[in-house]
């Protein structure tokens, strides 16, 4: 039985979510603070961690970091509010498997947990599962990638990107890929590899953003048995596994200075030693690195070796943001909807014109990853016909001025609406008038969010405890 750790300072939410997951066949435990959750994770083995971003003692980002330091392969899913899309992008970058936005939808929670336990390909790998995933009236290009195909847009920015890929792929140049989180840097690295002379050899990807110095060395170069505590067997490193092929290092600027020095030696001499080993091993790999910050600026600030930068910088490519690729939005909308239909066994037909206009107006700070998640969620909430604006997240709809979005069923236990009544008072005065106005405001917000008190507290910009106390004070 898979074990899930729930970290949330809302005890009611912990209990409700725990009971729901137990009914679905999972074993759950709960912690009501970040520190207690970290301690519980270290004491016992869990397959998945569900962690609220806003905790009483620390942020979910800090919990994620400490859990990842203890176990780099831990699966952590962050629960966050609709208004925190920048936060969601940041936690994905920091190593979270995915994020779920409030109010929680039972089917979405199960779907994300299911994907996490199956460990599919990276969420931004925009590759169709079957041919013809797009609507017949939209004909996106494809680029050959060995056994797979990736969706190629038709915008000028996309065409320029693939022109550069076509030029550099057949060479043996090292490459730096620059781009915001979610722009598909690993997809581009795979595309370069699969269009090179190394396409029949391995492509190995490594995320440098969440590994300590010791673990980064072990992952890159391997280790021998007994090299450090926990090294129970010999282990092949990525330079061995990728021999003859391509090694992709994501968020390379996060590597320690010591690992940067070791990496420079491997690139120069094409030789390395496993951690704790004495035998030199030869390697032949093409290196592609990715960063969302300028490595030239990083070395000028003393955080990255200048000589290593120049080794990598034989060719650089800046990946366009999704907001700069407006012509590609309808193509990817159809593509992601086709994938969601297959995943959910649905037949959602497409998008209302209003929805497509919303997509075109929204700036997509999370790029393709954010767009994919929005489409998946919309497909989940659409029972039949076309996706309409009522099933889109609030930050997207509000950005376009289309009014309040549809509020989905939530996992928070519903409470009966308190009867509307005026605040009891013997005479009308300013104090009582203010109390009545406050009461009316709170009740209106509660109705809008289907009496989801957590969501109401966010909208009212007060904490849950204050909201509970105010509601209690209004009872006759």
Residue pairs with C-beta under 8 A, 6 or more apart in sequence:
1 25
1 26
1 27
2 25
2 26
2 27
2 47
2 48
2 117
3 26
3 27
3 28
3 29
3 44
3 45
3 46
3 47
3 48
4 21
4 26
4 27
4 28
4 29
4 46
4 47
4 48
4 49
4 50
4 113
5 28
5 29
5 30
5 31
5 37
5 40
5 41
5 46
5 48
5 49
5 50
6 14
6 17
6 18
6 21
6 28
6 29
6 30
6 31
6 50
6 51
7 30
7 31
7 32
7 33
7 34
7 36
7 37
7 49
7 50
7 51
7 52
7 55
7 60
7 63
8 14
8 17
8 30
8 32
8 50
8 51
8 52
8 55
8 79
9 32
9 33
9 52
9 55
9 56
9 57
10 52
10 454
10 464
11 32
12 412
12 413
13 52
13 411
13 412
13 454
14 30
14 32
15 30
16 411
16 412
16 413
17 28
17 50
17 104
17 109
17 411
18 28
18 29
18 30
20 106
20 109
20 411
21 28
21 109
21 113
22 28
24 110
26 113
29 40
29 44
29 46
31 37
31 39
31 40
33 55
33 56
33 57
34 51
34 55
34 56
34 57
34 58
34 59
34 60
34 62
34 63
35 57
35 58
37 49
37 51
37 63
38 63
38 66
38 67
38 70
41 49
41 67
41 70
41 71
41 74
42 70
46 74
47 75
47 117
48 75
48 76
48 77
48 113
48 116
48 117
49 67
49 74
49 75
49 76
49 77
50 77
50 79
50 100
50 109
50 113
51 60
51 63
51 64
51 76
51 77
51 78
51 79
52 60
52 78
52 79
52 80
53 59
53 60
53 61
53 78
53 79
53 80
53 81
53 84
53 87
53 91
54 60
54 80
54 81
55 63
60 78
60 79
60 80
60 91
61 87
61 90
61 91
61 94
63 76
64 76
64 78
64 91
64 94
64 95
64 96
65 94
65 95
65 210
67 74
67 76
68 74
68 76
68 94
68 95
68 210
69 212
72 95
72 210
72 211
72 212
72 215
75 97
75 116
75 117
76 95
76 96
76 97
77 96
77 97
77 98
77 99
77 100
77 112
77 113
77 116
78 88
78 91
78 96
78 98
78 99
78 100
79 99
79 100
79 101
79 102
79 104
80 87
80 88
80 91
80 99
80 100
80 101
80 102
81 101
81 102
81 455
81 458
82 101
82 102
82 393
82 394
82 395
83 394
83 395
83 458
85 365
85 366
85 370
85 395
86 365
88 99
88 101
88 366
88 370
89 181
89 182
89 365
89 366
89 369
89 370
90 181
91 99
92 98
92 99
92 181
92 182
92 366
92 369
93 181
93 209
93 251
93 292
94 209
94 210
95 207
95 209
95 210
97 112
97 116
98 112
98 115
98 116
98 123
98 373
99 373
100 108
100 109
100 112
101 377
101 393
102 410
102 452
102 454
102 455
102 458
103 407
103 408
103 409
103 410
103 411
103 412
103 449
103 450
103 452
103 454
103 455
104 410
104 411
104 412
105 377
105 380
105 381
105 408
105 409
105 410
105 411
106 409
106 411
107 380
108 377
108 380
109 411
111 343
111 344
111 376
111 380
121 127
122 186
122 187
123 369
123 372
123 373
124 182
124 183
124 184
124 186
124 187
124 367
124 368
124 369
124 372
125 150
125 184
125 186
125 187
125 190
126 150
126 151
126 184
126 187
126 332
126 335
126 368
126 372
127 145
127 148
127 149
127 150
127 151
127 187
128 134
128 149
128 151
128 335
128 338
128 339
129 339
129 342
130 342
133 334
133 335
133 338
133 339
134 140
134 151
134 331
134 334
134 335
134 338
135 334
135 350
138 330
138 331
138 334
140 151
140 152
140 153
140 154
140 331
140 335
141 152
141 153
141 154
142 149
142 150
142 151
142 152
143 149
143 150
143 152
143 162
143 165
143 191
143 195
144 194
144 195
145 190
145 191
145 194
145 195
146 194
146 199
146 200
148 190
148 194
150 187
150 190
150 191
151 331
151 332
151 335
152 158
152 162
153 325
153 327
153 328
153 331
153 332
154 327
154 328
154 331
155 320
155 324
155 325
155 326
155 327
155 328
156 327
157 320
157 324
157 325
158 320
158 325
158 327
158 328
160 320
161 188
161 317
161 319
161 320
164 317
165 188
165 191
165 192
165 195
165 317
166 195
168 175
168 192
168 315
168 317
169 191
169 192
169 193
169 195
169 196
170 195
170 196
170 197
171 196
171 315
172 286
173 286
173 314
173 315
174 267
174 286
174 287
174 288
174 289
174 311
174 312
174 313
174 314
174 315
175 189
175 192
175 287
175 288
175 289
175 312
175 314
175 315
175 316
175 317
176 288
176 289
176 290
176 291
176 295
176 312
176 313
176 315
176 316
176 317
177 185
177 188
177 189
177 288
177 289
177 290
177 291
177 316
177 317
177 319
178 290
178 291
178 292
178 294
178 316
178 317
178 318
178 319
179 185
179 290
179 292
179 318
179 319
179 320
179 321
180 292
180 319
180 321
180 365
180 367
181 292
181 366
181 367
181 369
182 322
182 366
182 367
182 368
182 369
182 370
183 319
183 320
183 321
183 322
183 367
183 368
184 319
184 367
184 368
185 250
185 290
185 319
186 205
186 248
186 250
186 290
188 317
188 319
189 203
189 205
189 246
189 248
189 288
189 290
190 203
190 248
192 246
192 288
193 199
193 203
193 245
193 246
193 248
193 286
193 288
194 203
196 246
196 286
198 244
198 245
198 246
198 286
201 242
201 243
201 244
201 245
201 246
202 241
202 242
202 243
202 244
202 245
202 246
203 242
203 245
203 246
203 248
204 238
204 241
204 242
204 245
204 246
204 247
204 248
205 248
205 250
206 219
206 220
206 238
206 247
206 248
206 249
206 250
207 250
207 251
208 216
208 249
208 250
208 251
208 252
208 253
208 254
208 255
209 250
209 251
209 254
211 219
213 256
213 258
213 259
214 228
214 275
216 255
216 256
216 259
217 223
217 258
217 259
217 262
217 275
218 227
218 228
218 231
218 235
218 237
218 275
219 237
219 238
220 237
220 238
220 239
220 259
220 262
220 263
221 237
221 239
221 262
221 266
221 272
221 273
221 274
221 275
222 234
222 235
222 236
222 237
222 239
222 240
222 274
222 275
222 277
223 231
223 234
223 235
223 237
223 274
223 275
223 276
223 277
224 231
224 234
224 274
224 275
224 276
224 277
225 231
225 232
225 233
225 234
226 276
227 274
227 275
227 276
227 277
228 275
228 276
231 275
231 276
234 274
235 274
237 272
237 274
238 247
239 247
239 266
239 272
239 281
239 283
239 285
240 281
240 283
242 283
242 285
243 283
243 284
243 285
244 284
244 285
245 285
245 286
246 285
246 286
246 287
246 288
247 285
247 286
247 287
247 288
248 287
248 288
248 289
248 290
249 255
249 287
249 288
249 289
249 290
250 289
250 290
251 290
251 291
251 292
252 289
252 290
252 291
252 295
252 312
253 291
253 293
253 295
253 298
253 303
253 304
255 263
257 305
260 304
260 305
260 308
261 305
262 272
263 308
264 305
264 307
264 308
264 311
265 271
265 272
266 272
266 283
267 287
267 308
267 311
268 311
270 282
270 283
270 284
271 280
271 281
271 282
271 283
272 280
272 281
272 283
273 279
273 280
273 281
274 281
287 312
289 312
291 298
295 304
295 309
295 312
295 313
296 309
296 313
298 304
298 309
299 305
299 306
299 309
321 364
321 367
322 328
322 329
322 364
322 367
322 368
322 370
322 371
323 362
323 363
323 364
323 367
326 360
329 356
329 359
329 360
329 371
330 356
332 368
332 371
332 372
333 351
333 356
333 359
333 371
333 375
334 350
336 371
336 372
336 375
336 376
337 348
337 350
337 351
337 375
337 379
337 387
339 376
340 346
340 348
340 375
340 376
340 379
340 380
341 347
341 348
341 379
343 376
344 379
344 380
346 379
346 382
347 384
348 379
348 382
348 384
348 385
348 386
348 387
349 385
349 386
350 386
350 387
351 359
351 386
351 387
352 386
352 387
352 388
352 389
354 388
354 389
354 402
355 378
355 386
355 387
355 388
355 389
355 392
357 400
358 389
358 392
358 396
358 397
358 399
358 400
358 402
359 371
361 399
361 400
362 396
362 399
362 400
363 399
364 370
364 371
366 373
374 392
374 393
374 396
377 391
377 393
378 387
378 391
378 392
379 387
381 391
381 406
381 408
382 388
382 391
389 397
389 402
389 405
390 405
390 406
391 405
391 406
391 408
392 405
393 405
394 404
394 405
397 403
397 404
397 405
398 405
404 448
407 448
407 449
407 450
407 452
407 455
409 450
410 450
410 452
410 455
412 452
412 453
412 454
414 450
414 451
415 451
415 453
417 443
417 446
417 447
417 451
418 443
418 471
418 474
418 475
420 443
421 476
422 436
423 432
423 435
423 436
423 439
423 474
424 476
425 432
438 470
439 474
441 460
442 456
442 460
442 467
442 470
442 471
442 474
445 456
445 459
445 460
446 453
446 456
448 459
449 455
449 456
449 459
453 464
453 467
453 468
453 471
454 464
456 467
457 463
457 464
457 466
457 467
460 467
462 470
